[in-house]
Amino acid sequence: MKIYQFSCREVNGIDLRQANAVLRHGPDLIIREAPGTDKGPVLVINPNDSVKIQQAKLKEIIVGLRKTAKKYPWVMSDVKIYENAIELLLGGHKLKMYDVDAPSELLRETIINKWNLIDKPRRRGIHLLWWVYIYLREKIMSKNIQPLLKNENQMVLMFMQKFHWLNVKFLLTKPKRDDIWQYYFGKFKGVDEKNISDFIKAKNMVLYKYWLKHSDFV
């Protein structure tokens, strides 16, 4: 199995790295860091559907994305992915695409709490709630991705920020509980496996909801 990871810059412009990779590699499977569920990956392109049905579904998605792009220009990067996917499908290429990120309810927390504006949030040992948020997203993504990688003969495009992909790859190795704790939370002072759940409950009920369902430390 070959896996090629591509990030996307969420800026006031279009980043074509992912879209260009669709045509350059002609993948069997595309896995996207896009809102999904915590109950399994969301199938966006189903090769069992007719090309006509697949094309109609993607065009409907494109219409919605073009509206969103008026406020967030970088969303046009996703439009180009879908347009190139349609080109592959019309050429007879068989393709699956899944969205594997956490539900929108959890993803919205970074905007609500302005964690996306925090200076240097990726530094371990600071911004504990942000790291809880990242851990939960990546736990869900790893669970959603794992069953998709059983076919060793497929060529996979991983459309996920490199930061997330490195962490998800770690979780896909099925590390021990203690190793997961050290990886995500080991540098935080004053918190341990026994008290972190109560801390999260007191600070953020959305995080706590997903913590109870997906954490290794409950």
Rosetta blueprint (number, residue, H / E / L):
1 M L
2 K E
3 I E
4 Y E
5 Q E
6 F E
7 S L
8 C L
9 R L
10 E L
11 V L
12 N L
13 G L
14 I L
15 D L
16 L L
17 R H
18 Q H
19 A H
20 N H
21 A H
22 V H
23 L H
24 R H
25 H H
26 G L
27 P L
28 D L
29 L E
30 I E
31 I E
32 R E
33 E L
34 A L
35 P L
36 G L
37 T L
38 D L
39 K L
40 G L
41 P L
42 V E
43 L E
44 V E
45 I E
46 N L
47 P L
48 N L
49 D L
50 S L
51 V H
52 K H
53 I H
54 Q H
55 Q H
56 A H
57 K H
58 L H
59 K H
60 E H
61 I H
62 I H
63 V H
64 G H
65 L H
66 R H
67 K H
68 T H
69 A H
70 K L
71 K L
72 Y L
73 P H
74 W H
75 V H
76 M H
77 S H
78 D H
79 V H
80 K H
81 I H
82 Y H
83 E H
84 N H
85 A H
86 I H
87 E H
88 L H
89 L H
90 L H
91 G L
92 G L
93 H L
94 K L
95 L L
96 K E
97 M E
98 Y E
99 D E
100 V L
101 D L
102 A L
103 P L
104 S H
105 E H
106 L H
107 L H
108 R L
109 E H
110 T H
111 I H
112 I H
113 N L
114 K L
115 W H
116 N H
117 L H
118 I L
119 D L
120 K L
121 P L
122 R L
123 R L
124 R L
125 G L
126 I L
127 H L
128 L H
129 L H
130 W H
131 W H
132 V H
133 Y H
134 I H
135 Y H
136 L H
137 R H
138 E H
139 K H
140 I H
141 M H
142 S H
143 K H
144 N H
145 I H
146 Q H
147 P H
148 L H
149 L H
150 K L
151 N L
152 E L
153 N L
154 Q L
155 M E
156 V E
157 L E
158 M E
159 F E
160 M L
161 Q L
162 K H
163 F H
164 H H
165 W H
166 L H
167 N H
168 V H
169 K H
170 F H
171 L H
172 L H
173 T L
174 K L
175 P L
176 K L
177 R H
178 D H
179 D H
180 I H
181 W H
182 Q H
183 Y H
184 Y H
185 F H
186 G L
187 K L
188 F L
189 K L
190 G L
191 V L
192 D L
193 E L
194 K L
195 N L
196 I H
197 S H
198 D H
199 F H
200 I H
201 K H
202 A H
203 K H
204 N L
205 M H
206 V H
207 L H
208 Y H
209 K H
210 Y H
211 W H
212 L H
213 K H
214 H H
215 S L
216 D L
217 F L
218 V L
